[in-house]
Amino acid sequence: MTKQGKDVEYIDVFESSKNLDAMLKHSDGVRKVPVIVAGDDVTIGFEGQT
């Protein structure tokens, strides 16, 4: 999928525990969505916490 000229992948963390585990790995255990991963940059939540 493309959004604002960038390739994006939406992953539903409620769909499987594997997806949830991947999100928690990127967010250091923080259970807040969205978790946006762009290269080495990770943004957590709508407020843009990193």
Beta strands, then each sheet from edge to edge (+ up, - down):
strand 1: 2-3
strand 2: 6-7
strand 3: 35-38
strand 4: 41-44
sheet 1: 1+ 2-
sheet 2: 3+ 4-
end
